[in-house]
């Protein structure tokens, strides 16, 4: 049970740090509002997650892998 609570607290802490970064440091970054930057911001994270999951799927289906 403590593992679940610890994981939830870590996620909440990481979320709070990202939120603080966006609120205070984000406006100081010199990123212009262009359609290309918007697409990178919107599609960047899902692409990284998709690549990670595809790689994990290939690793799991590999018969020489010892991760069970």
Biopython code that builds the backbone (N, CA, C, O; Angstrom):
import numpy as np
from Bio.PDB.StructureBuilder import StructureBuilder

atoms = [
    (1, "UNK", "N", (0.827, -1.190, 0.000)),
    (1, "UNK", "CA", (0.000, 0.000, 0.000)),
    (1, "UNK", "C", (0.870, 1.251, 0.000)),
    (1, "UNK", "O", (0.528, 2.240, -0.648)),
    (2, "UNK", "N", (1.992, 1.221, 0.720)),
    (2, "UNK", "CA", (2.874, 2.380, 0.773)),
    (2, "UNK", "C", (3.520, 2.659, -0.570)),
    (2, "UNK", "O", (3.839, 3.807, -0.882)),
    (3, "UNK", "N", (3.718, 1.602, -1.380)),
    (3, "UNK", "CA", (4.290, 1.802, -2.703)),
    (3, "UNK", "C", (3.357, 2.628, -3.578)),
    (3, "UNK", "O", (3.808, 3.495, -4.327)),
    (4, "UNK", "N", (2.072, 2.364, -3.484)),
    (4, "UNK", "CA", (1.100, 3.105, -4.282)),
    (4, "UNK", "C", (1.042, 4.564, -3.844)),
    (4, "UNK", "O", (1.012, 5.466, -4.681)),
    (5, "UNK", "N", (1.028, 4.790, -2.547)),
    (5, "UNK", "CA", (0.991, 6.154, -2.034)),
    (5, "UNK", "C", (2.269, 6.896, -2.407)),
    (5, "UNK", "O", (2.219, 8.067, -2.783)),
    (6, "UNK", "N", (3.402, 6.228, -2.307)),
    (6, "UNK", "CA", (4.666, 6.840, -2.685)),
    (6, "UNK", "C", (4.703, 7.209, -4.153)),
    (6, "UNK", "O", (5.198, 8.275, -4.517)),
    (7, "UNK", "N", (4.182, 6.333, -5.000)),
    (7, "UNK", "CA", (4.144, 6.613, -6.436)),
    (7, "UNK", "C", (3.238, 7.805, -6.726)),
    (7, "UNK", "O", (3.591, 8.681, -7.515)),
    (8, "UNK", "N", (2.081, 7.836, -6.090)),
    (8, "UNK", "CA", (1.149, 8.946, -6.298)),
    (8, "UNK", "C", (1.779, 10.261, -5.836)),
    (8, "UNK", "O", (1.636, 11.282, -6.508)),
    (9, "UNK", "N", (2.466, 10.246, -4.708)),
    (9, "UNK", "CA", (3.120, 11.457, -4.224)),
    (9, "UNK", "C", (4.237, 11.911, -5.159)),
    (9, "UNK", "O", (4.439, 13.111, -5.343)),
    (10, "UNK", "N", (4.957, 10.971, -5.745)),
    (10, "UNK", "CA", (5.997, 11.327, -6.713)),
    (10, "UNK", "C", (5.395, 11.971, -7.952)),
    (10, "UNK", "O", (5.925, 12.959, -8.461)),
    (11, "UNK", "N", (4.290, 11.417, -8.437)),
    (11, "UNK", "CA", (3.632, 11.984, -9.617)),
    (11, "UNK", "C", (3.107, 13.380, -9.314)),
    (11, "UNK", "O", (3.250, 14.287, -10.134)),
    (12, "UNK", "N", (2.501, 13.560, -8.143)),
    (12, "UNK", "CA", (1.992, 14.875, -7.760)),
    (12, "UNK", "C", (3.144, 15.869, -7.613)),
    (12, "UNK", "O", (3.027, 17.018, -8.038)),
    (13, "UNK", "N", (4.251, 15.438, -7.018)),
    (13, "UNK", "CA", (5.414, 16.313, -6.883)),
    (13, "UNK", "C", (6.006, 16.710, -8.214)),
    (13, "UNK", "O", (6.349, 17.874, -8.421)),
    (14, "UNK", "N", (6.130, 15.754, -9.124)),
    (14, "UNK", "CA", (6.658, 16.061, -10.459)),
    (14, "UNK", "C", (5.721, 17.009, -11.196)),
    (14, "UNK", "O", (6.174, 17.925, -11.882)),
    (15, "UNK", "N", (4.427, 16.793, -11.059)),
    (15, "UNK", "CA", (3.451, 17.669, -11.690)),
    (15, "UNK", "C", (3.545, 19.084, -11.131)),
    (15, "UNK", "O", (3.447, 20.054, -11.882)),
    (16, "UNK", "N", (3.731, 19.205, -9.839)),
    (16, "UNK", "CA", (3.865, 20.530, -9.228)),
    (16, "UNK", "C", (5.124, 21.238, -9.722)),
    (16, "UNK", "O", (5.093, 22.440, -9.984)),
    (17, "UNK", "N", (6.228, 20.506, -9.852)),
    (17, "UNK", "CA", (7.465, 21.114, -10.346)),
    (17, "UNK", "C", (7.319, 21.590, -11.788)),
    (17, "UNK", "O", (7.792, 22.673, -12.134)),
    (18, "UNK", "N", (6.674, 20.797, -12.623)),
    (18, "UNK", "CA", (6.452, 21.203, -14.009)),
    (18, "UNK", "C", (5.549, 22.432, -14.050)),
    (18, "UNK", "O", (5.785, 23.350, -14.835)),
    (19, "UNK", "N", (4.526, 22.455, -13.217)),
    (19, "UNK", "CA", (3.618, 23.591, -13.168)),
    (19, "UNK", "C", (4.337, 24.869, -12.741)),
    (19, "UNK", "O", (4.113, 25.931, -13.320)),
    (20, "UNK", "N", (5.190, 24.770, -11.742)),
    (20, "UNK", "CA", (5.962, 25.931, -11.281)),
    (20, "UNK", "C", (6.922, 26.388, -12.365)),
    (20, "UNK", "O", (7.086, 27.588, -12.582)),
    (21, "UNK", "N", (7.558, 25.444, -13.048)),
    (21, "UNK", "CA", (8.464, 25.792, -14.139)),
    (21, "UNK", "C", (7.718, 26.550, -15.234)),
    (21, "UNK", "O", (8.198, 27.571, -15.727)),
    (22, "UNK", "N", (6.551, 26.050, -15.608)),
    (22, "UNK", "CA", (5.776, 26.704, -16.665)),
    (22, "UNK", "C", (5.328, 28.095, -16.227)),
    (22, "UNK", "O", (5.352, 29.035, -17.022)),
    (23, "UNK", "N", (4.925, 28.230, -14.980)),
    (23, "UNK", "CA", (4.396, 29.509, -14.517)),
    (23, "UNK", "C", (5.477, 30.577, -14.415)),
    (23, "UNK", "O", (5.256, 31.715, -14.829)),
    (24, "UNK", "N", (6.641, 30.233, -13.873)),
    (24, "UNK", "CA", (7.648, 31.245, -13.601)),
    (24, "UNK", "C", (8.740, 31.332, -14.671)),
    (24, "UNK", "O", (9.191, 32.432, -14.992)),
    (25, "UNK", "N", (9.163, 30.224, -15.214)),
    (25, "UNK", "CA", (10.272, 30.237, -16.172)),
    (25, "UNK", "C", (9.759, 30.265, -17.605)),
    (25, "UNK", "O", (10.414, 30.832, -18.480)),
    (26, "UNK", "N", (8.611, 29.669, -17.860)),
    (26, "UNK", "CA", (8.062, 29.600, -19.206)),
    (26, "UNK", "C", (7.926, 30.942, -19.899)),
    (26, "UNK", "O", (8.330, 31.060, -21.056)),
    (27, "UNK", "N", (7.377, 31.962, -19.247)),
    (27, "UNK", "CA", (7.235, 33.254, -19.922)),
    (27, "UNK", "C", (8.568, 33.923, -20.271)),
    (27, "UNK", "O", (8.611, 34.785, -21.148)),
    (28, "UNK", "N", (9.636, 33.541, -19.606)),
    (28, "UNK", "CA", (10.946, 34.134, -19.881)),
    (28, "UNK", "C", (11.634, 33.505, -21.089)),
    (28, "UNK", "O", (12.612, 34.052, -21.598)),
    (29, "UNK", "N", (11.134, 32.369, -21.548)),
    (29, "UNK", "CA", (11.716, 31.719, -22.717)),
    (29, "UNK", "C", (11.294, 32.467, -23.977)),
    (29, "UNK", "O", (10.141, 32.875, -24.115)),
    (30, "UNK", "N", (12.223, 32.636, -24.873)),
    (30, "UNK", "CA", (11.945, 33.367, -26.099)),
    (30, "UNK", "C", (11.542, 32.402, -27.209)),
    (30, "UNK", "O", (12.327, 32.110, -28.111)),
    (31, "UNK", "N", (10.310, 31.914, -27.127)),
    (31, "UNK", "CA", (9.789, 30.999, -28.140)),
    (31, "UNK", "C", (8.665, 31.732, -28.862)),
    (31, "UNK", "O", (7.673, 32.120, -28.244)),
    (32, "UNK", "N", (8.819, 31.917, -30.154)),
    (32, "UNK", "CA", (7.794, 32.630, -30.911)),
    (32, "UNK", "C", (6.570, 31.745, -31.136)),
    (32, "UNK", "O", (6.674, 30.522, -31.222)),
    (33, "UNK", "N", (5.420, 32.388, -31.228)),
    (33, "UNK", "CA", (4.158, 31.668, -31.414)),
    (33, "UNK", "C", (3.929, 31.409, -32.901)),
    (33, "UNK", "O", (3.268, 32.182, -33.594)),
    (34, "UNK", "N", (4.492, 30.305, -33.364)),
    (34, "UNK", "CA", (4.318, 29.929, -34.769)),
    (34, "UNK", "C", (3.577, 28.591, -34.831)),
    (34, "UNK", "O", (3.574, 27.838, -33.857)),
    (35, "UNK", "N", (2.960, 28.299, -35.957)),
    (35, "UNK", "CA", (2.277, 27.001, -36.093)),
    (35, "UNK", "C", (3.222, 25.810, -35.921)),
    (35, "UNK", "O", (2.823, 24.767, -35.402)),
    (36, "UNK", "N", (4.465, 25.967, -36.354)),
    (36, "UNK", "CA", (5.433, 24.875, -36.213)),
    (36, "UNK", "C", (5.725, 24.593, -34.742)),
    (36, "UNK", "O", (5.760, 23.435, -34.328)),
    (37, "UNK", "N", (5.932, 25.639, -33.955)),
    (37, "UNK", "CA", (6.188, 25.449, -32.532)),
    (37, "UNK", "C", (4.974, 24.866, -31.819)),
    (37, "UNK", "O", (5.123, 24.068, -30.893)),
    (38, "UNK", "N", (3.776, 25.257, -32.243)),
    (38, "UNK", "CA", (2.561, 24.698, -31.652)),
    (38, "UNK", "C", (2.447, 23.203, -31.949)),
    (38, "UNK", "O", (2.091, 22.417, -31.071)),
    (39, "UNK", "N", (2.748, 22.816, -33.183)),
    (39, "UNK", "CA", (2.700, 21.396, -33.532)),
    (39, "UNK", "C", (3.730, 20.592, -32.762)),
    (39, "UNK", "O", (3.451, 19.476, -32.323)),
    (40, "UNK", "N", (4.919, 21.153, -32.597)),
    (40, "UNK", "CA", (5.957, 20.457, -31.823)),
    (40, "UNK", "C", (5.505, 20.270, -30.385)),
    (40, "UNK", "O", (5.690, 19.199, -29.808)),
    (41, "UNK", "N", (4.908, 21.313, -29.800)),
    (41, "UNK", "CA", (4.452, 21.226, -28.412)),
    (41, "UNK", "C", (3.318, 20.224, -28.243)),
    (41, "UNK", "O", (3.273, 19.491, -27.255)),
    (42, "UNK", "N", (2.401, 20.192, -29.209)),
    (42, "UNK", "CA", (1.232, 19.323, -29.086)),
    (42, "UNK", "C", (1.564, 17.874, -29.435)),
    (42, "UNK", "O", (1.091, 16.954, -28.767)),
    (43, "UNK", "N", (2.369, 17.662, -30.467)),
    (43, "UNK", "CA", (2.625, 16.302, -30.942)),
    (43, "UNK", "C", (3.910, 15.694, -30.397)),
    (43, "UNK", "O", (4.138, 14.496, -30.567)),
    (44, "UNK", "N", (4.746, 16.483, -29.752)),
    (44, "UNK", "CA", (6.039, 15.987, -29.285)),
    (44, "UNK", "C", (5.939, 14.871, -28.263)),
    (44, "UNK", "O", (6.533, 13.807, -28.433)),
    (45, "UNK", "N", (5.188, 15.116, -27.206)),
    (45, "UNK", "CA", (5.082, 14.121, -26.128)),
    (45, "UNK", "C", (4.406, 12.832, -26.603)),
    (45, "UNK", "O", (4.920, 11.750, -26.318)),
    (46, "UNK", "N", (3.272, 12.902, -27.317)),
    (46, "UNK", "CA", (2.679, 11.639, -27.791)),
    (46, "UNK", "C", (3.601, 10.843, -28.713)),
    (46, "UNK", "O", (3.592, 9.613, -28.680)),
    (47, "UNK", "N", (4.392, 11.527, -29.528)),
    (47, "UNK", "CA", (5.333, 10.812, -30.392)),
    (47, "UNK", "C", (6.408, 10.101, -29.576)),
    (47, "UNK", "O", (6.765, 8.961, -29.874)),
    (48, "UNK", "N", (6.913, 10.761, -28.565)),
    (48, "UNK", "CA", (7.941, 10.138, -27.709)),
    (48, "UNK", "C", (7.356, 8.925, -26.990)),
    (48, "UNK", "O", (8.003, 7.881, -26.912)),
    (49, "UNK", "N", (6.148, 9.053, -26.471)),
    (49, "UNK", "CA", (5.503, 7.931, -25.778)),
    (49, "UNK", "C", (5.239, 6.784, -26.750)),
    (49, "UNK", "O", (5.449, 5.622, -26.405)),
    (50, "UNK", "N", (4.781, 7.100, -27.964)),
    (50, "UNK", "CA", (4.529, 6.058, -28.960)),
    (50, "UNK", "C", (5.807, 5.321, -29.324)),
    (50, "UNK", "O", (5.806, 4.095, -29.435)),
    (51, "UNK", "N", (6.887, 6.048, -29.509)),
    (51, "UNK", "CA", (8.170, 5.412, -29.830)),
    (51, "UNK", "C", (8.623, 4.513, -28.687)),
    (51, "UNK", "O", (9.113, 3.407, -28.918)),
    (52, "UNK", "N", (8.459, 4.985, -27.458)),
    (52, "UNK", "CA", (8.850, 4.174, -26.306)),
    (52, "UNK", "C", (8.014, 2.903, -26.211)),
    (52, "UNK", "O", (8.547, 1.829, -25.930)),
    (53, "UNK", "N", (6.709, 3.017, -26.444)),
    (53, "UNK", "CA", (5.850, 1.836, -26.360)),
    (53, "UNK", "C", (6.114, 0.855, -27.487)),
    (53, "UNK", "O", (6.070, -0.358, -27.278)),
    (54, "UNK", "N", (6.388, 1.370, -28.687)),
    (54, "UNK", "CA", (6.718, 0.471, -29.801)),
    (54, "UNK", "C", (8.017, -0.268, -29.509)),
    (54, "UNK", "O", (8.118, -1.473, -29.742)),
    (55, "UNK", "N", (9.007, 0.451, -29.000)),
    (55, "UNK", "CA", (10.271, -0.193, -28.637)),
    (55, "UNK", "C", (10.088, -1.230, -27.556)),
    (55, "UNK", "O", (10.709, -2.292, -27.592)),
    (56, "UNK", "N", (9.231, -0.924, -26.589)),
    (56, "UNK", "CA", (8.968, -1.879, -25.510)),
    (56, "UNK", "C", (8.241, -3.112, -26.048)),
    (56, "UNK", "O", (8.486, -4.230, -25.593)),
    (57, "UNK", "N", (7.348, -2.906, -27.018)),
    (57, "UNK", "CA", (6.641, -4.039, -27.621)),
    (57, "UNK", "C", (7.584, -4.948, -28.376)),
    (57, "UNK", "O", (7.462, -6.170, -28.294)),
    (58, "UNK", "N", (8.530, -4.372, -29.116)),
    (58, "UNK", "CA", (9.511, -5.193, -29.813)),
    (58, "UNK", "C", (10.401, -5.935, -28.824)),
    (58, "UNK", "O", (10.756, -7.091, -29.055)),
    (59, "UNK", "N", (10.757, -5.290, -27.744)),
    (59, "UNK", "CA", (11.603, -5.926, -26.741)),
    (59, "UNK", "C", (10.862, -7.080, -26.075)),
    (59, "UNK", "O", (11.461, -8.112, -25.772)),
    (60, "UNK", "N", (9.582, -6.912, -25.850)),
    (60, "UNK", "CA", (8.797, -7.951, -25.193)),
    (60, "UNK", "C", (8.585, -9.157, -26.098)),
    (60, "UNK", "O", (8.528, -10.285, -25.609)),
    (61, "UNK", "N", (8.466, -8.946, -27.402)),
    (61, "UNK", "CA", (8.230, -10.044, -28.342)),
    (61, "UNK", "C", (9.511, -10.733, -28.785)),
    (61, "UNK", "O", (9.450, -11.753, -29.472)),
    (62, "UNK", "N", (10.667, -10.202, -28.409)),
    (62, "UNK", "CA", (11.940, -10.772, -28.802)),
    (62, "UNK", "C", (12.180, -12.076, -28.026)),
    (62, "UNK", "O", (12.238, -12.048, -26.796)),
    (63, "UNK", "N", (12.320, -13.225, -28.722)),
    (63, "UNK", "CA", (12.505, -14.503, -28.020)),
    (63, "UNK", "C", (13.817, -14.572, -27.248)),
    (63, "UNK", "O", (13.926, -15.332, -26.287)),
    (64, "UNK", "N", (14.820, -13.786, -27.658)),
    (64, "UNK", "CA", (16.095, -13.832, -26.941)),
    (64, "UNK", "C", (16.074, -12.973, -25.683)),
    (64, "UNK", "O", (17.024, -13.004, -24.901)),
    (65, "UNK", "N", (15.002, -12.204, -25.475)),
    (65, "UNK", "CA", (14.904, -11.349, -24.302)),
    (65, "UNK", "C", (14.636, -12.209, -23.073)),
    (65, "UNK", "O", (13.860, -13.163, -23.130)),
    (66, "UNK", "N", (15.281, -11.867, -21.969)),
    (66, "UNK", "CA", (15.098, -12.622, -20.730)),
    (66, "UNK", "C", (14.172, -11.876, -19.758)),
    (66, "UNK", "O", (14.057, -12.274, -18.599)),
    (67, "UNK", "N", (13.514, -10.803, -20.209)),
    (67, "UNK", "CA", (12.590, -10.059, -19.348)),
    (67, "UNK", "C", (11.222, -10.696, -19.392)),
    (67, "UNK", "O", (10.500, -10.570, -20.381)),
    (68, "UNK", "N", (10.861, -11.388, -18.307)),
    (68, "UNK", "CA", (9.562, -12.023, -18.243)),
    (68, "UNK", "C", (8.698, -11.322, -17.233)),
    (68, "UNK", "O", (7.549, -11.711, -17.028)),
]
sb = StructureBuilder()
sb.init_structure("model")
sb.init_model(0)
sb.init_chain("A")
sb.init_seg("    ")
for serial, (resi, resn, name, xyz) in enumerate(atoms, 1):
    if name == "N":
        sb.init_residue(resn, " ", resi, " ")
    sb.init_atom(name, np.array(xyz, "f"), 0.0, 1.0, " ", f" {name:<3s}", serial, name[0])
structure = sb.get_structure()
